[in-house]
Every structure is written in structure tokens, then in C-alpha cells.
Amino acid sequence: MKSVLIIDDEQEIRELLVIYLKNYGYETFEAGNGKEAFALFQKEAIDLVLADIMMPEMDGIELLRRMRQDSHVPFLFISAKSDDMDKINGLQLGADDYITKPFNPLEVVSRVQALFRRAESYALQEHPNREFIEIGDIKLDLKGCELYKCGEKKEITSYEFRILALLMSQAGRVFTKAQIYEQVWGEEYMGDENLVMVYISKIRDKIEDHSRNPIHLITIRGLGYRFEKD
């Protein structure tokens, strides 16, 4: 049974999400603030985190920073802050998804299910006969879902991994933003260019010596992106 940690200072929201998630077979844990949530996260086996941003004691942003120091557990923000920059900032810090209040609890369940599907054995399903993809000084461990540059392990989220696996497995091929979005997020592309651009930027920060002058992950103006062959 997969476990979900629900963090929100509004008890009614926690209770609502608990009802729906338990109905779909998930074990749930609750916390009313970031400090309480972090202590619970360190003690229990948590498979996915749902967190508000604005909370007492420790806000969701700081909670995510601390969790990302040693964990890649899928992390979904649920927040009343709906500005695009808030969404982008959350994703840049390592969140995997973002949904705004008020929300339909069934949509939250759907997002949770999607995150679990993407996190579970993506690399092995897409590349069953390969253990690694290595191009130049970049190495992608498809079984361990890990990224290395010059032998040094780099922190990587599930979406960053999926984008790299897609591009590196077909190095030299140009992928449009729409193709990347639809294959990585599994949803119809609705013109959300910022989301893809944010993740490309995050990946470049990890694999390029100079992210503003990339030599691995190249922008093809007017078309999309390509991972250069060795």
C-alpha cells in the first residue's frame, strides 16, 4: 500500500483528502504544519507528499528544500497561490506537480496516481534492455534513476529523469516542446511552454559546464531541443 503525507493547516482540507485517498487504497498521514510534517517524514515510510505552501512553523517551500536534501519522493504542491511564478518557483525547487485551490479532490487523486505511475519503473519499461545511457561526461542510470556528470552524482527529480531518458535515448533527434510534454507528462499539450522550459533549464544547470552556453542539451530555434550525440 502506497503512503501519502498530507500537509495543510486547514483540518477540513486534510480530512477531505484523507477520505478520497483512502477510498482509492492509499495509506495516509497528516500534519498541520511543515515542522510537524518534516518530523513525521523522517519517522515514517512516506511514498508521496501533498503540501500547502503557506503554513505556520515551516512553510511548504522550506519543507521541500529540506526533504530534497536526501529524498526524491514525489512532491505535489496544493496551494491558493495561483500565480505562474509561484508554480515555476515550486517546480524549480524540485516539486513534481502543482495544483491550485479550490480543487476537485478527484483531480488530486488523479494527479497522485499519475505521479506514482511515472515514478515506478519508468526507465525499465521504456528501455528494458539497457542499464545505462552514457554520452560524453553524462551518464544516466536507467535502473537506479540516477544522473552522473564526470562521475559525480547529481540530484534529479522524476520529471528531469524522464526528459533526459527521452532525449538521451534518441540523441541527435529534435523533440518539440509538445512532444516532450506529451511523452513525459502523458497529457495533451495545451501550449504550456514555460513548464518545459523550466525543466530544460534545471537539467542544464546539472549537466552543462556553462548552462548559458550548452554543449549537450541544445535549443533548436523554432523547433525544440536535441541532446547531442557523443
TADATA-V22053 format. One line per field, one symbol per residue. ss: DSSP state (H for helix, E for strand, C for the rest). phi: phi as a letter, one per 20 degrees, with the letter a starting at -180 (. if undefined). burial: + if it has 9 or more other ideal C-beta (glycine too) atoms within 8 Angstrom, else -. Layout:
# TADATA-V22053
ss = ???
phi = ???
burial = ???
This chain:
# TADATA-V22053
ss = CCEEEEECCCHHHHHHHHHHHHHCCCEEEEECCHHHHHHHHHHCCCCEEEECCCCCCCCHHHHHHHHCCCCCCEEEEEECCCCHHHHHHHHHCCCCEEEECCCCHHHHHHHHHHHHHHHCCHHHHHCCCCCEEEECCEEEECCCCEEEECCEEECCCHHHHHHHHHHHHCCCCEECHHHHHHHHHCCCCCCCHHHHHHHHHHHHHHHCCCHHHCCCEEEECCCEEEECCC
phi = .fdcedcaeeffffffffgffffeneecccbebfffffffffededebddcfeebfmbffffffgffffbbdggcdecbffdfgfffffffffofeabcdefcegfffgffffffffffelgfffecfdcdccccmedcdefeelcdcclnefdfbeffffffffffffcgneedfgfffffeeemcffdnefgfffffffffffeddfcfecfdeddedgndrcbefff
burial = -+++++++----++-+++++++---+-+++++++-+++-++----++++++++++--+++++++++++----+++++++------+++++++++++++++--+-+-+++-++++++-+---+++--+-----+-+--+++++--+-+++----+-++++++++++++++++---+-+-++++++----+-----++++++++++-+++-----+-+++-+---+++++--
